[in-house]
Amino acid sequence: MLRPKSLDQRLNPCPPQDAYLQPVVGLSYSQLRLFREGEKEFKVPWVVFPLLGGHWGLGPTFIADACSGCHINGGRGITIDNTIIVQQLLRLSIPGEGPHGSPNPHPNYGDQIQVFGVNVGLKENLKPGEAEVYVDWQASQVELPDGEMVSMRKPMIRIENPNFGAIDETVMTSLRNTQVVFGMGFLEAVPEVTLLRVAEGQKKQGLNGRLNRVYDDTLKKTVVGRFGWKANQPSIRQQIAVAFMADIGVNSSLYPDENCPEIQTVCRAMAPGNQPELLDYNLEQMTFWHAALAPPPARNAEAEEEVLGEQLFEQAKCSGCHIPELTTGEYPLLPLIAYQTFRAFTDLLLHDMGEDLADGRPDFLAGPRDWRTPPLWGIGLSAQVNGSTHFLHDGRARNVQEAILWHGGEAKASRDLFAAMPKDERSALIAFVNSL
């Protein structure tokens, strides 16, 4: 099982907003120093050469100027009305397959919209963002069997001022909310054979969990996908390098080219800050930091309501996909967490979640209705970390109850069992989820 908190940590608890930013217990002095260097890289701003105040290499187009600009305090995104998205991103692609079975990128915009362009001081040096993206909400209500009315909402994407050609109805789009960053080392360390065994066992429950198979640009081969809403990234290192390129406009040795489609001539003409901009040792520091971020411990586990909620969680068969425990295997990056059993409440598998949650956009082996089961650990701390209680892939759910009621497809039976519970039992199940 996960190691308990040290006496020092219990006597000196972290500030509430830092609950997602703590190292696993037991790091050596040198590992802790590496962890702190990675944390600095997570928070440091990126600027345009020759400005001061950060690393050189921002843009030419981007979404944020630092990792912490989207993952505030390491937490999930908050959707803000009537504002260009800054803690979300809009994936897009066109019909057909891209390299190695990936989504087929749009020829003028790539695989996501960068909403900002850099400004090096003079008005004539302002580089345009690719387009402005806003989220409007379509409200609805759901009546539960006991008569309770629950307000729901779903996002309606609005793209304005596309600077490189129309984005019409043939373009597939998918809004993605920022995810938490802790616990990634544990998820990376689960052996593939374990996930295959979980998938096989689910068939007996009428579930169809499947691994995504994605291309690893370091290993130059297809491997298991683990990270991202559709499990489209194979490793912490690649997830970080992709995010730097797509979200901040920072290249690396893994992705050395600037993120500038051919039509974006102003973007292509801008000189990079360094070559590469994200230095290899900084990438390794950040990789270790993500791997060594500890999941926050569960809370109120023995309280009466939470104990009842756990029983109801099982009765509703939520644990069929949100399986309580997984065990890591060998993990050379951080041997400290090798062969540890942890409680993330995920299977890392893809599941058909129904038409209401479909984005219509395939991603490697993930279909238009498929989503990776998101881990539930730490979810009840989200509000105190950065004020966000926006759940699901596009942030439409404003609390745990809404998130459950959006479940369809393979999860519809569990959704209906939850909806049919008396209100006090629904509250107990939600309290259990929030205690994880």
C-alpha positions as CSV (number, residue, x, y, z in Angstrom):
1,M,0.0,0.0,0.0
2,L,1.0,3.7,-0.3
3,R,3.3,4.7,2.6
4,P,1.6,6.8,5.3
5,K,2.6,10.4,5.8
6,S,5.8,11.0,7.8
7,L,5.6,12.5,11.3
8,D,7.1,15.7,9.9
9,Q,4.4,16.0,7.3
10,R,1.7,15.3,9.9
11,L,3.1,18.0,12.2
12,N,3.6,20.5,9.4
13,P,0.7,20.0,7.0
14,C,1.0,21.8,3.6
15,P,-1.3,24.8,2.9
16,P,-4.7,23.6,1.5
17,Q,-4.0,24.9,-2.0
18,D,-0.8,22.8,-2.2
19,A,-2.4,19.4,-1.5
20,Y,-1.6,18.3,-5.1
21,L,2.0,19.4,-5.1
22,Q,3.6,17.2,-2.4
23,P,6.4,14.7,-3.0
24,V,6.0,11.0,-2.2
25,V,7.4,10.2,1.2
26,G,10.9,8.8,1.3
27,L,12.8,10.7,-1.5
28,S,16.5,10.9,-0.9
29,Y,18.2,14.3,-0.6
30,S,19.3,14.2,-4.2
31,Q,15.9,13.1,-5.4
32,L,14.2,15.9,-3.4
33,R,16.5,18.4,-4.9
34,L,15.6,17.1,-8.4
35,F,12.0,17.3,-7.4
36,R,12.3,21.0,-6.4
37,E,14.1,21.8,-9.7
38,G,11.2,20.2,-11.6
39,E,8.7,22.2,-9.6
40,K,10.5,25.4,-10.5
41,E,10.3,24.5,-14.2
42,F,6.6,23.8,-13.8
43,K,6.1,27.3,-12.5
44,V,8.6,29.4,-14.5
45,P,7.1,31.7,-17.2
46,W,8.3,31.6,-20.8
47,V,9.0,34.9,-22.6
48,V,10.1,36.1,-26.0
49,F,13.7,36.7,-26.7
50,P,15.3,39.1,-25.6
51,L,12.9,39.9,-22.8
52,L,13.8,39.1,-19.2
53,G,11.7,37.4,-16.5
54,G,11.6,33.8,-17.7
55,H,12.9,31.2,-20.2
56,W,13.3,32.3,-23.8
57,G,11.1,30.5,-26.3
58,L,7.4,31.4,-25.9
59,G,5.3,30.9,-28.9
60,P,5.0,32.1,-31.7
61,T,1.5,30.9,-30.9
62,F,0.4,29.5,-27.5
63,I,-2.3,29.0,-24.9
64,A,-0.4,29.8,-21.7
65,D,3.1,31.1,-20.9
66,A,3.7,28.5,-18.1
67,C,2.6,25.0,-17.2
68,S,1.1,26.4,-14.0
69,G,-1.0,28.9,-16.0
70,C,-3.4,26.0,-16.9
71,H,-2.7,23.6,-14.1
72,I,-3.2,26.1,-11.3
73,N,-1.7,24.6,-8.1
74,G,-1.4,21.4,-10.0
75,G,-5.2,21.2,-10.3
76,R,-7.9,20.9,-13.0
77,G,-9.2,23.7,-15.2
78,I,-12.0,26.2,-14.5
79,T,-14.3,27.1,-17.4
80,I,-14.9,30.9,-17.4
81,D,-17.8,32.4,-19.2
82,N,-17.4,35.0,-21.9
83,T,-13.6,34.6,-21.9
84,I,-11.2,33.1,-24.4
85,I,-10.3,29.6,-23.1
86,V,-7.1,29.6,-21.0
87,Q,-7.4,26.5,-18.8
88,Q,-8.9,24.4,-21.6
89,L,-7.9,23.6,-25.1
90,L,-9.7,22.8,-28.3
91,R,-8.5,19.7,-30.2
92,L,-9.3,19.5,-33.8
93,S,-8.7,17.3,-36.8
94,I,-10.0,16.3,-40.2
95,P,-11.3,13.0,-41.4
96,G,-8.6,10.3,-42.0
97,E,-5.6,9.1,-40.1
98,G,-2.5,11.0,-39.3
99,P,1.0,9.5,-38.6
100,H,0.9,6.1,-37.0
101,G,-2.9,6.1,-36.6
102,S,-3.1,9.5,-34.8
103,P,-5.8,12.0,-35.5
104,N,-5.3,13.7,-38.9
105,P,-4.2,17.3,-38.1
106,H,-5.8,20.3,-39.8
107,P,-3.5,21.6,-42.5
108,N,-3.8,25.2,-41.4
109,Y,-4.2,24.8,-37.6
110,G,-2.6,21.5,-36.6
111,D,-4.2,19.4,-33.9
112,Q,-5.4,22.2,-31.5
113,I,-6.1,25.9,-31.6
114,Q,-3.5,28.2,-30.0
115,V,-5.5,31.2,-29.0
116,F,-2.7,33.7,-28.4
117,G,0.3,35.1,-30.4
118,V,3.4,36.6,-28.9
119,N,4.1,40.3,-28.7
120,V,7.7,41.5,-28.6
121,G,6.9,45.1,-27.7
122,L,5.9,46.9,-30.9
123,K,2.4,46.7,-32.3
124,E,3.6,45.7,-35.7
125,N,5.4,42.7,-34.0
126,L,2.2,41.2,-32.6
127,K,1.9,37.7,-33.9
128,P,-1.7,36.6,-34.3
129,G,-3.2,33.7,-32.4
130,E,-4.8,31.1,-34.6
131,A,-8.4,31.9,-33.5
132,E,-10.4,32.9,-30.5
133,V,-12.3,30.0,-28.7
134,Y,-15.2,30.6,-26.3
135,V,-17.5,28.2,-24.5
136,D,-21.2,28.9,-24.2
137,W,-23.4,26.6,-22.1
138,Q,-26.7,25.0,-23.0
139,A,-28.7,24.4,-19.9
140,S,-31.1,21.5,-19.2
141,Q,-32.6,19.7,-16.3
142,V,-32.8,16.0,-15.3
143,E,-35.6,14.7,-13.1
144,L,-34.6,11.9,-10.8
145,P,-37.0,9.1,-9.9
146,D,-37.7,10.7,-6.5
147,G,-38.7,14.0,-8.1
148,E,-35.4,15.9,-7.5
149,M,-34.6,18.2,-10.4
150,V,-30.9,18.5,-11.3
151,S,-29.5,21.4,-13.4
152,M,-27.2,20.2,-16.1
153,R,-25.2,22.0,-18.8
154,K,-23.2,21.0,-21.9
155,P,-20.7,23.2,-23.8
156,M,-21.3,24.8,-27.1
157,I,-18.0,25.8,-28.8
158,R,-17.8,29.2,-30.4
159,I,-14.8,29.9,-32.7
160,E,-14.3,33.5,-33.7
161,N,-11.7,35.3,-35.9
162,P,-10.0,32.3,-37.4
163,N,-6.9,33.8,-39.0
164,F,-6.0,30.9,-41.3
165,G,-9.1,29.9,-43.1
166,A,-12.6,28.8,-42.1
167,I,-13.2,26.0,-39.6
168,D,-16.3,24.4,-40.9
169,E,-18.5,21.5,-40.0
170,T,-16.2,19.0,-41.6
171,V,-13.6,19.7,-38.9
172,M,-13.8,17.5,-35.8
173,T,-13.4,19.4,-32.5
174,S,-13.1,18.3,-28.9
175,L,-13.0,20.6,-25.9
176,R,-10.6,19.3,-23.2
177,N,-10.4,20.6,-19.6
178,T,-7.0,20.7,-17.8
179,Q,-6.3,17.6,-15.7
180,V,-4.6,17.2,-12.3
181,V,-0.9,16.3,-12.5
182,F,-0.2,14.3,-9.3
183,G,0.1,10.5,-9.1
184,M,1.3,10.1,-12.7
185,G,4.3,8.0,-11.7
186,F,2.0,5.4,-10.2
187,L,-0.1,5.2,-13.3
188,E,3.0,4.9,-15.5
189,A,4.4,2.1,-13.4
190,V,1.3,-0.3,-13.7
191,P,2.4,-3.2,-15.9
192,E,0.6,-3.7,-19.2
193,V,-0.2,-7.3,-18.2
194,T,-2.1,-6.0,-15.2
195,L,-4.3,-3.7,-17.4
196,L,-4.9,-6.6,-19.8
197,R,-6.0,-8.8,-16.9
198,V,-8.4,-6.0,-15.7
199,A,-9.9,-5.7,-19.2
200,E,-10.4,-9.5,-19.4
201,G,-12.1,-9.6,-16.0
202,Q,-14.5,-6.7,-17.0
203,K,-15.9,-8.8,-19.8
204,K,-17.6,-10.9,-17.2
205,Q,-19.4,-7.8,-16.0
206,G,-20.6,-6.8,-19.4
207,L,-18.0,-4.1,-19.7
208,N,-15.6,-3.6,-22.7
209,G,-12.5,-1.9,-21.3
210,R,-9.8,-1.6,-23.9
211,L,-6.2,-0.3,-24.0
212,N,-5.4,2.5,-26.4
213,R,-2.3,1.8,-28.5
214,V,-0.4,4.9,-29.4
215,Y,3.0,5.8,-30.9
216,D,5.9,6.5,-28.6
217,D,8.1,9.1,-30.3
218,T,11.1,8.2,-28.1
219,L,10.9,4.4,-28.5
220,K,9.8,4.7,-32.1
221,K,7.1,2.1,-31.7
222,T,3.5,1.6,-30.7
223,V,2.9,1.1,-27.0
224,V,0.1,1.4,-24.4
225,G,-1.5,4.8,-24.0
226,R,-2.0,5.9,-20.4
227,F,-2.3,9.7,-20.2
228,G,-4.8,12.2,-21.6
229,W,-8.6,12.1,-21.7
230,K,-8.5,9.4,-24.4
231,A,-5.2,7.8,-23.2
232,N,-3.4,9.1,-26.3
233,Q,0.0,9.7,-24.6
234,P,2.3,6.8,-23.7
235,S,4.5,8.4,-21.0
236,I,5.0,11.3,-18.7
237,R,8.0,12.5,-20.7
238,Q,6.1,12.6,-24.0
239,Q,3.0,14.2,-22.4
240,I,5.2,17.0,-21.1
241,A,7.0,17.5,-24.4
242,V,3.8,17.5,-26.4
243,A,2.2,20.0,-23.9
244,F,5.2,22.3,-24.2
245,M,5.0,22.3,-27.9
246,A,1.2,22.6,-28.3
247,D,0.3,24.7,-25.3
248,I,3.3,27.0,-24.8
249,G,4.9,26.9,-28.3
250,V,8.2,25.6,-26.8
251,N,10.2,23.0,-28.8
252,S,12.4,20.3,-27.5
253,S,14.8,17.6,-28.7
254,L,11.8,15.3,-29.0
255,Y,9.8,17.9,-31.1
256,P,12.4,20.2,-32.5
257,D,10.2,22.0,-35.1
258,E,8.2,25.1,-34.3
259,N,4.5,24.6,-34.1
260,C,3.8,26.5,-37.3
261,P,1.7,25.0,-40.2
262,E,2.9,26.1,-43.6
263,I,0.2,28.8,-44.1
264,Q,1.3,30.6,-40.9
265,T,4.1,32.5,-42.6
266,V,4.6,35.0,-39.7
267,C,4.8,32.2,-37.2
268,R,7.4,30.3,-39.4
269,A,9.6,33.4,-39.8
270,M,10.1,33.9,-36.1
271,A,13.4,32.8,-34.6
272,P,13.3,30.3,-31.7
273,G,14.6,31.3,-28.3
274,N,17.2,28.4,-28.0
275,Q,17.6,25.2,-30.0
276,P,16.0,23.4,-28.4
277,E,14.1,25.8,-26.2
278,L,13.2,23.2,-23.6
279,L,16.6,21.8,-22.6
280,D,16.9,18.1,-22.1
281,Y,17.9,18.3,-18.4
282,N,14.9,20.6,-17.7
283,L,12.6,18.0,-19.4
284,E,14.1,15.3,-17.2
285,Q,13.6,17.4,-14.1
286,M,9.9,17.9,-15.0
287,T,9.5,14.3,-15.8
288,F,10.8,13.3,-12.4
289,W,8.7,15.9,-10.6
290,H,5.5,14.6,-12.2
291,A,6.4,11.0,-11.4
292,A,7.2,11.9,-7.8
293,L,4.1,13.9,-7.0
294,A,2.2,12.1,-4.3
295,P,-1.6,11.5,-4.4
296,P,-3.2,13.2,-1.4
297,P,-4.4,10.7,1.2
298,A,-8.0,9.8,1.6
299,R,-10.0,11.6,4.3
300,N,-12.9,10.6,6.6
301,A,-12.5,7.0,5.5
302,E,-14.1,5.6,8.7
303,A,-16.9,8.2,9.0
304,E,-20.4,6.6,8.9
305,E,-21.6,8.3,5.7
306,E,-18.4,7.6,3.8
307,V,-18.5,3.9,4.8
308,L,-22.1,3.6,3.6
309,G,-21.1,5.5,0.4
310,E,-18.4,3.0,-0.4
311,Q,-20.9,0.2,-0.1
312,L,-23.3,2.0,-2.4
313,F,-20.4,2.7,-4.8
314,E,-19.9,-1.1,-5.0
315,Q,-23.7,-1.8,-5.3
316,A,-24.0,0.7,-8.2
317,K,-21.0,-1.2,-9.9
318,C,-19.1,2.0,-10.2
319,S,-16.0,0.0,-9.2
320,G,-16.3,-2.0,-12.4
321,C,-14.3,0.7,-14.2
322,H,-13.2,2.9,-11.3
323,I,-11.4,-0.1,-9.8
324,P,-10.2,0.8,-6.3
325,E,-6.7,-0.6,-6.4
326,L,-3.9,-1.1,-8.9
327,T,-0.3,-2.3,-8.2
328,T,2.8,-0.9,-9.8
329,G,5.6,-3.1,-11.2
330,E,9.3,-2.3,-11.7
331,Y,9.8,1.5,-12.2
332,P,13.4,2.5,-12.7
333,L,12.6,6.2,-12.8
334,L,11.5,6.1,-9.2
335,P,12.1,2.7,-7.6
336,L,10.6,4.0,-4.4
337,I,7.1,3.5,-5.8
338,A,7.8,0.1,-7.5
339,Y,5.6,-2.8,-6.4
340,Q,3.2,-0.5,-4.5
341,T,-0.6,-0.9,-4.3
342,F,-2.4,2.4,-4.6
343,R,-6.0,3.5,-4.7
344,A,-6.6,5.7,-7.7
345,F,-10.0,4.4,-8.7
346,T,-9.2,3.9,-12.4
347,D,-8.5,1.1,-14.8
348,L,-6.6,3.3,-17.4
349,L,-8.8,1.7,-20.0
350,L,-11.1,3.2,-22.7
351,H,-14.9,2.8,-22.3
352,D,-17.8,3.7,-24.5
353,M,-19.5,6.5,-22.5
354,G,-22.5,7.0,-24.7
355,E,-23.6,9.6,-27.2
356,D,-24.2,12.4,-24.7
357,L,-20.5,12.5,-23.9
358,A,-19.2,11.7,-27.4
359,D,-17.0,14.2,-29.1
360,G,-17.2,12.5,-32.5
361,R,-13.4,12.5,-32.8
362,P,-11.2,9.3,-32.9
363,D,-7.8,9.3,-31.4
364,F,-5.6,6.2,-32.2
365,L,-7.8,3.3,-31.1
366,A,-10.1,5.5,-29.1
367,G,-13.4,5.9,-30.8
368,P,-15.7,9.0,-30.9
369,R,-17.6,7.8,-27.8
370,D,-14.6,6.5,-25.9
371,W,-12.9,8.0,-22.8
372,R,-10.2,6.8,-20.4
373,T,-11.6,6.2,-17.0
374,P,-10.4,9.2,-15.0
375,P,-8.8,8.6,-11.6
376,L,-11.0,9.7,-8.7
377,W,-8.4,10.2,-6.0
378,G,-8.1,13.6,-4.6
379,I,-11.3,14.8,-6.3
380,G,-12.8,16.2,-3.1
381,L,-9.8,18.6,-2.6
382,S,-10.2,20.2,-6.0
383,A,-12.2,23.2,-4.8
384,Q,-9.6,24.0,-2.1
385,V,-6.7,23.6,-4.5
386,N,-7.8,26.2,-7.0
387,G,-11.6,26.7,-6.8
388,S,-12.4,24.2,-9.6
389,T,-15.2,21.6,-9.3
390,H,-15.5,21.2,-13.1
391,F,-15.3,17.6,-14.0
392,L,-15.5,15.3,-17.1
393,H,-13.4,15.9,-20.2
394,D,-14.9,19.2,-21.1
395,G,-15.6,20.6,-17.6
396,R,-19.4,20.4,-18.1
397,A,-20.1,18.8,-14.7
398,R,-20.0,21.3,-11.8
399,N,-20.0,18.6,-9.1
400,V,-19.8,14.8,-8.7
401,Q,-23.6,14.3,-9.0
402,E,-23.7,16.0,-12.4
403,A,-20.7,14.0,-13.5
404,I,-22.4,10.7,-12.6
405,L,-25.7,11.7,-14.3
406,W,-23.8,12.3,-17.6
407,H,-22.6,8.7,-17.7
408,G,-24.0,6.7,-20.6
409,G,-22.9,3.8,-22.7
410,E,-21.2,1.1,-20.6
411,A,-21.8,3.2,-17.5
412,K,-25.5,3.8,-18.0
413,A,-26.5,1.0,-15.7
414,S,-24.5,2.5,-12.9
415,R,-25.8,5.9,-13.6
416,D,-29.4,4.6,-13.4
417,L,-28.7,2.7,-10.1
418,F,-27.4,5.9,-8.6
419,A,-30.3,8.0,-9.9
420,A,-32.8,5.5,-8.3
421,M,-31.2,5.7,-4.9
422,P,-32.9,7.7,-2.1
423,K,-31.4,11.2,-1.7
424,D,-29.6,10.3,1.5
425,E,-27.9,7.4,-0.3
426,R,-26.9,9.5,-3.3
427,S,-25.4,12.0,-0.8
428,A,-23.5,9.2,0.9
429,L,-22.0,7.9,-2.4
430,I,-21.0,11.4,-3.3
431,A,-19.4,11.9,0.1
432,F,-17.4,8.8,-0.4
433,V,-16.1,9.9,-3.8
434,N,-15.2,13.3,-2.3
435,S,-13.3,11.5,0.5
436,L,-10.9,9.7,-1.9
